[in-house]
Amino acid sequence: MDTASSTTQYDHIKKTITKAYFLSNEGKYEESIPMLRVAKDDFLAIGCYVDMLHCHILLAKDYFHIGDLKSAFQLVNEYEPLCARHQVTPDYAKLYSMLGLLYANRQQFEKAKSYFRESYLLGFKECDYATAAHSLNLYAGLTFDEQLYDETLAAVDLALECLARVNITLPVDLCCAKNLKIRALLAQGNLTEAKNMFDSINGRDFYHSAAKELANTYNLYALYYTQLEEYEQAFRMQKQAVRLFREHQIKDYQLLATLLEQLAKKLQNTQKTLTTYEEYVDALKALIEYNANEEFALASANQQMAEIKEQAERDSLTGIYNRRYLEDTASQWIKAAHMNKKMSRLRYLILINLNALTIRTAI
């Protein structure tokens, strides 16, 4: 293949991946995944390994978001060996974000938060502000669940700063960050600041590109008006949230079931109440089926997760435990020492010029 045709083909593939990236950032994963798979194969065919591996890790994220955990685990497990094979430096900012998601899914929240922090720090250092913001949002979500609201607000403010530095619009991450801030403010009873944040969200900006997050915004609005005891307004906001789910056929069945149940309780018309409860039951059935599929995917991915953990904690050349293992294990020892009120000692050996030592041993 001559240079001109190769360049043309490369530019065409780059356009495909750019479009897929925008679709992914809008939460349209079922459209972005086929495009990323094609782009990955095309990059491999013309020997563009950096771009191929970029597609690889983006695919892992999108598979995770549609609930295909088996594919997500497999892609993450393959990533570093592929980087080594093609002599490409791994994008650890994106990899750590994915590992955080996988650990959070296994309810290992401290490990997940650690990976999200490292992903943010690396992303910020490398000016990958989109990844930094995404990881901060994920970190903020975990701290909110732990009722660490000040920490949530601090993480979200950092995420909003990162998003302001990105040269493209990321509607899902932007709306998600604002929703997280509203949730934390409402939890603290700070209704004035919450209203200011609501006013900063223009529904037209997110209607097509971040419908699920906008539905979350309306749901939070309902909570806000409920706290003000303005129940009619709360009811209208709940209806708006459900309408978005119906129009965009959003497949978050758990959130949909919650919204439908809340709406049914507020309806005055008997027929509408019955219809809403029927939709609620359908959403619950879909949720049960989804959870069953997710459990199957988790069961088949457990072995891969063990391999990922092993790779993360051992040096690939020597097989010796690395700094990450030391930090994780040392923190457990320190906690145990505090609980048992016992002294602990740490002995360590620093090896300098390990490469020369390895060569002499081989000789």
N, C-alpha and C positions, 0 to 999 in steps of 0.2 A: 504494500500500500504506500503511495507516494505521500510526501509531507503535507501537501495541500488538502488532499482528501481526508487524511488522518485528522488534521486540524478541524476541518468542517464537521467530521463525525463527532469529535470531542465536544465542539461547541453545541452540537445538537443534543448530545447526552446531558451536558451541563444545563441546558434549558429545561430538559425533562426533570432533572433533580431539583432545580430551583422551583419549578411548579409543584413538585411533590412536597418540597419543604414548606411552601406556603399552605398547601392543603393540610399537611400535618399540623402546622401551627394554628389552623382553624378547627382542628379536631376532626377533620374528615379523613380518618385513618384508612377506611376501606377503599378510598380512592387513591391515597398516597402509597399504600403498600405495593400494589401491582406496579406502579411507576418506579418505585425504588428497587424492586426486584429486577426489572428490566434494565434499569440504569446500572445496577451492580454487575450484572452479567456482561453488559456492553463495555463497561470500564475494564473488566477483567480481560475481555477479548482483545482490547487494544493496549493492554499492559499498563494502564493507569491505576496502580495499586493503592495510592493514597486516596484517590476519589472512590475507588471500589470499597475500601474499608470504611470510609466515611458513610457510604450508603449502608454498609453492614450494620453499624452501630445505630443509625437512624431507624433501620428496620426493626431492630430489637426493641427500641422505645415504642414504636407504633404497634408492634405485636402485643406488647405488654398492655397498652391502653385499650386494645379491643378484647383483652382477656385471654389471648392465646399464650399462656404462660410457658407451655412446652417449647414453642418456637423461640420465645424471648430468652429462656434459659439456654437453649442450644446455641443461639447466636452469640450471647455473651460468653459462653464457654469457649467458642471457637475464635473469639476476637484476638486475644493476645498471641496464640500460636500462629494465626494467619499473619499478624504483624511481623512476628519473628521470621516467618518463612519468606515474606516479601520485603524484608528489611525496611519496614516502615515504623516510625516512632508512634506508639499507641496514643490516641487522644484520651488521656486519663480523665480529663474533665467530664467528658460524655460517658466514659466507662464507669466512673465512680457514681455518677448520677443513676445509671442503670442498676448498679449493685445496690445502691441505697433503696431503690424501688423494690428490688427482689427481697432484700432483708426486711423491709417494712411489711411486705406481703406475708412474710413468715413470722411477723410480730416480734422481730428482734429490733426493737425501735432504737436502742442506743447505738447499735452498729449502723443502722440506717442513717441516723442523724450524723454520725461520724463521717460516713461516705458523702452525704449531702454537703457537709461543711468543707470537706476536701475538694469536692467538685466545684463549689462556689469559689474557693480561694484560687484554684488552678485556672478556672474560667476567667476570673477577674484579672489574674496575672497575665494571661495570654490574650486579653482583650476579647474573649469570647463571652460577651455580656449576656447573650441569649441563654447559653447554658448556665451561667452564673445565676441569672434571674430565675430560671426554671428550678434549679436546685434549692434556691432560697425559698421559693414557694412551697416546695415539698417539705423542707425543713420546718417552715412556719406552720404547715398543716399538722405535723406531728406535735409541735410544742403547744398548739391550740388544744389538741386532744388531751394533752397532759395538764391543761389549764394554766400554762405558763404564758399568760396573756401579754406581759411586758416583752418577753422574748419573741413572741409572735409578731408584735408590732415592730420591734427592732428589725427582725428579719424581712418583714414586708417592706419597710421603708428602704432597706438596702436593695430589695428586688426592684422597687419602683425606680430607684436611682440607676440601676443597671439597665432597665428597660428604656430609660430616657437616653442612654448612650448607644442603643442599638440603632443601626441605620435603616432598619425596616420595621414595619408595624407587626407586633406579635399580639393579636387581639385576645387569644385564649389566656396567655400568661398575664397580660395586663388586667383583664377583667378578673382573673383568678386572684391576683395580688390585692386588688381593691376589695373583692369579696372577703378575703381573709382578714383584711384590716377592719372591715365593717363587723364581721363576726366577733373579733376580739373586742372592739369598742362596745358592741351591744352586750357582750358578756360582762364587761366592766361597768355597764350602766351609763356609758358616756354617749347619750343620745344626740347631743349637739354635734360632736365630731363625726358621729356616724351619718347624720343627715348631710353634713358637708361632703363626705365621701360619696354618698348616694348621688348628690348633685353633680359630682364630677364624672358620673357614668352616663354617657349618651347612648340610649338604647339603639339608635339607628346605626351607631358605629359597630355594634356587636350582634345585631339581629341575624345577619347572614354568616358571620365569621366566627362567632363564639356563642351560639344559641344556648348550649347547655349552661355555660357560666352565667349568661344573662338570665336564664330561668332561676339559677341560684340567687341572683341579685333580687329578683322579684320575690322569691321565697323569704329572703332576709328582710325585704321591705315589709312583708306581711308580719314578720316577727317584730319589726320596729313599731308598726302601727298597733299591734297587739299590746306592746308595752305602754303605748300612749292611750290604750283603751279606745282606739278608734277602729272598731271591729268591722265596719262597713268597708273602710279603706283596706284593711287587712285582707278581707274577703276578695276584693277586686284584684289585689296583687297575687293572691293564691291562684285565682282564675287565669291571670296572665301567665304565670309560671306553667300551669298545666297546658295552656294553649300552645306555648312554645314547644313543649314536649310532643304534642300531637302533630303540629305543623312540620317539625323537623325530624320526626320519628326517632327521637333520641333514645338510646338503648340502655340508659342507666335505670334499670328496673327498680332498684332499691329506692332511689330518690323519687322516682315516679310514683311508686306505691305510697310513700310517705305523703307526697303532695296530694294525691287523690283521696287518701284517708282524711287528711286535714280539711280538704275542700268539702267532702261529703258531709262532715259533721256540721259545716256552716251553712249548707244549702237549706232553703225553706221549702222549695218545691219538691214534693214527694217523688214524682216521676224522675226528676233530675237527680235526686239523691240515689234512687235505685240504679239508674244508669251509671252514675259515678262509682257506686260500690261494685257494679259488674266489671267496670274497667279496673278497679282496684284489685279485684280477685284475679283478673287476667294478668295484671302486672305482677302479682304475687306468684302465680304459676310460672311466668317467664323467669322470675327471680330464682325460684327453686330449681328450674331447669339449668339456668346459667350457673348457679352455685355448684350443681352436680357436675357440670362440665369442667368448672374451675378446679374442683377437688380431684377429678381424674387427671387434669393437666398437672396439678401440683404433685400428685403421687408419682407420675411418670417423670417429673423433673427433679425429684429429690436427689437422685444420684448425680445429676449434672451440677446441682447446687453444691454438693459436697466437693466435687472436683474444682469448682470455681473458688471455694473457700481455701482449698489446698493450694491452688495456684497463687492466691492473694497473699498467703502467709509463708510461702517458701520461695527461696531463690531458685530461679529456673535452671541455673547452671549447676549449682552444688547440691540443691535439695535441702539446704540448711534453712531453718526458720529465720525470717527476716525481721526488720524493724516493726512492721505492723503487728506481727505475732507477739513480739516483745511488749509493745505498748498495750495490746489487748489483755495479755496474760498478766502483766505487771499491775494493771489497774484492778484486775480481779484479786490478785494477791494483797494489794493494799487495802481493798474493801474488806477482805476476809480478816486481815490483821486488825483493822479497826473494830470489826464486830467481835472478834475474839480477845481483843485487848492484848495482843502479843506483838513482840518485836519481829521485824522481818529484815533480812539482809539480802542484798543483791550483789553477786559477783559476775563480772563480765570480762571478756578478753577482746582487745582491739587488734585485728589483723591488718597490717599495712602491706601494700604491694602483694595482694593475694594472687594476682596473675603470675608473678614470678615464682611464688611458692608452688603453685599448681604445676608450672612447667618443670621445676626441679624434681617434684614428686613423681611426675610422669617419666622423667629420664631415669 
